[in-house]
Amino acid sequence: LLEYAVQGARRVAALDAAPGPFDEDARPMGVCLEIQHAEARNPHGRRRVRLLGKFRFWLVEAPRRHDEGFELGRCDAFFDEPLPPSELLAVQAEGEEGASPPAESAVEAAQLALCLLREQVSQLGEGGRHVFHSRFGDTPTLGVGQAVTSASLERLSFWLLGALVTDRAERQRWLGSVDTRARLVHCRDRLQAAGRRMVLNLPGAGSWMSPGQSAFGSLALLVAIVALLVAKAMGLFEGGGLRSLGIGLSRRAERNMEEAMVLQQLFR
């Protein structure tokens, strides 16, 4: 599939659909992804690629199988509903004396969300900031060198959604939504509610050891890191380590320990 896409339009599709026959009344939704960069194959025959989401779509017919084993299909792209001009203003005009204050615009919600996200990034160590920027690029800015449009706010809302830890059901809900303002407000509310609690979508963020998981997360993370450092100093990770002492670890426990080590690096 990758070779086929690189030689053509450099686009692939990620489809959210369970295996089974195509159902016209329940068409699968997907995202078109553009291949921005593809590395050479490694000794194991694998390639790393950088993808950029272009648009969402509905599959309109049953896909057909290519001779190389992947599937090709036709789709209809869809986008958010255009925002009214009032939602694109950073400062709303004041109402008459005694009237209720004007509602927050989409631009204002976006600006506050970006400000709160930058505060979260600033809490990371140098390694964590490097990981964040390598995954999500530079934090976008509004109204710098370009006009704020309904399309630019739609792109920003999805960038914010991807930068935050979100469960699958919630992510699917907002992926299928066509309301840019509601998506921006949702991200703003998530960041406001989090405060200094980390909610960035970084490696290990879904672990029980992540500070963003609960009010006791920071203490749990500290205890886990201290335990790992002590275990490493005792040589328990060498030559069979814990297993050589008759201490068995489940696969989940091993993953939690690995995630704790990743989290340690992010805050350094």
N, C-alpha and C positions, 0 to 999 in steps of 0.2 A: 504493500500500500504506500509506504513512504517513498519508494523509488518512483512509483507511478505518479505520485503527487508532485514530487520535486521536478520531474520532467515536464509537467503540465502547468496548471494554474497555481501550484504550491498550496493547495487547500485540501483539508480533510474535515470530516465531520465527526463530532462526538454525539452519539444518539442515546437518549434515555428511554430505553425500551426493553421490556422483558422478552425473552425468546418466544417465538410463536408466530402464527400467520398475521399478515397485515390486516388491520381493522380500520376501515374507512371512517367509522364513527368514533374512533379513539386513536387518532393519528399521533404517532410519537413526536415528541419535541426534541430538538437537538441544537447544537451550536456549531457554526462554521468557524474553523480555526485556520489561520494562515501560517505557513511555515516561514519564519523569519530567518532562521539559521539552522543548518544541519551539519553536525560534525562528521568527520570520517569514521568509518566503522572501527571499533576497538578489536583487540585480538579474539574476543568472544563473538564477533559478528554483530554487535549491537551498535546503535547510533543514538546520540543525544541530540534532541532538537529543541529549539525555542519556538513556542507557538503563541499567536496573538489572536484573541477572540474577535471575530468580525461582525457576526450577526446571529440572531436566533432564527430558527425555522421550524416549519411543520413538514413532516414527510408526507408527500401527496400520493405516493403509489408504492406498491411492494418493491423493494430493491431487487436488483438482479445481480447474480454472482459473476464476478470477473474470472477469467481463466486462471489468474494468479491466486485465487482463493478469497479475495476481499469482495465487498459489496458496493455497488454503485446505485444511486437513486436520485429522484427528482424531488425538489423541495420548494416551498414558498417561504420567503423571508418575512419576518414581522419585526416591528419596532415599537417603542413606547409611543403613547399618544403625545402629540406636540403640546408643549407648555404654553400657556397664555403669556403675553408680554410682561404682565405684572409679576410673574414668577421669576423673570430674568433680571429684576432690579435688585441691587444690593442694598439700597436704602429706600424704604417706602415713604411716601409722603404722609405727613401727620394729618390726622382727621380733625374734625371740628372739636372745639373745647367741650369736654364732658363725654365725648364719644370714646368707645373702646379702642385700644391701640390696634393698628393694622396687623393683620395676620403675618406670620413669618413667611417669607418667600422661599422658593426652592434654592435660590442662590445663597441666601442667608443660612439656611440649614446646611448647605454644602460647605460654606466657609467655616462654620463652627465645627462640623465633623472633621474637616481637614486640620483645624487647629488642635482639636483633641487628639487626633491620630499622631500629629507631630510630637505632642507631649509624651505619648506612649513610646514612640520611637526613641525619644531622647532618654528614656529610662534604660534602654538597652546598652550593653557594652559595645566596644568596637566590633567584636565578632558578630554580635547580634544585628547591628546596623548593616554590616556587610551582607549577612544572609538576607535581611529584609530587602535591601536594594537589589540584590541579585535575583530575588524572586519576583519583586513587584516594580522594579525600576525606581526612578526618583518620584517623590511625592508630588502629585500634580498641583498646579497653581491656577487660580481662577482670574481671568481678566488680565493676564500678563502677556502682552504681545498678541493677543487674539480676542475676538469677541466671544462673549458668553452666549451660547445658543442652546436650544432644547436638546440637540444631538450631543453637544459637548457635556451637558449635565447628565445625559443618559449614560455616556461612557464613564463619567466620573462615578456615578452611582454603582455601576458594576465593579469598578476598580475598588471602591470602598468595601463593597460586599465581599469581594475576594480576599481583601486584606485582613478581614476579621474572622475569627473562629466561628463557624456556623454549622449547625448540624444539617444533615442531608435534606430532611423534610423542609426546613426553613429555607435552605438554599434553593430547592426546587420551587417553592412558593414564589420567591422573588424573581427567579429566573423566568417564570411564566407570566409575571405581572407586566403590565404596560404602563404603570404609574411611576414615572421618574421621581416625582416629589415624595411619594410615600416611601420609596426605597431609600432616598436620601435621609428622610426623617427617621426611618428605622435605624440606619447606620449611626446617625447622630445620637439617637436615644441609647443605643447599645454602648457607645463610647462614654456618654454622660453617666450612665448607670454604673459603668465599670470604674470610673474614677482613676485611681492609680493601679487598679488591678489589671494585669496584662490580659488583653483579648486579641492580640495580633496573631495572625495565622502563620505561625512559625513552627519548625520541627519540634515535636514534643509538646505542642500546645494542647493537644487532646489528652495528654497523660494526666493521671490523678496527681502527679507531682508538680504539675504546672501551677504557678501562683494564680492563674486566672480561673482555677476550678472552684475554689472556695475561700472563705475568710481565713482558713488555717493553712492555705496553700504555701505561703511563704515559709512558715515554720516547717512544714513537711519537706519542702525543697531543701532547706538548710540542713535538716537532719539527714536527708538522703545523701546530700553531697558530702557531709562529714563522714557518714558511714562508708561511702565509696572511697574517700581519701584514706581512711584507716585501713580498709580492706586492701587497697592498692599497696600501701606501705608494708603491710604484712605479707605481700606476695600472693594473696589469695586468687588473683586473676591469672597467675602463671602456672603452667604445667598441670592443668586440671582444676586448679584453684579450689573453689568451694566443693566441687564434686569429689576431689581427692580427700576431703575431710568427711565425706559421707553426707554432705548437705546438698540436697537436690533442689533445683530451681525449676519452676514451671516456665513454659515459654512466655507466659504473660509477665511473670516476675522478671525474667531476663530482659524483656522489652522495656519494662518500667525502669530498670537500672540503666539501660542504654539511653532512654529518654532523659533520665536525670543527668547523665553525663553531657548530653546535647544541650540541655537547659543551662548547665554550668558554663558552657562555652559561650552561650548567647549573652550572658550577663557580665562577661569578663571585658 
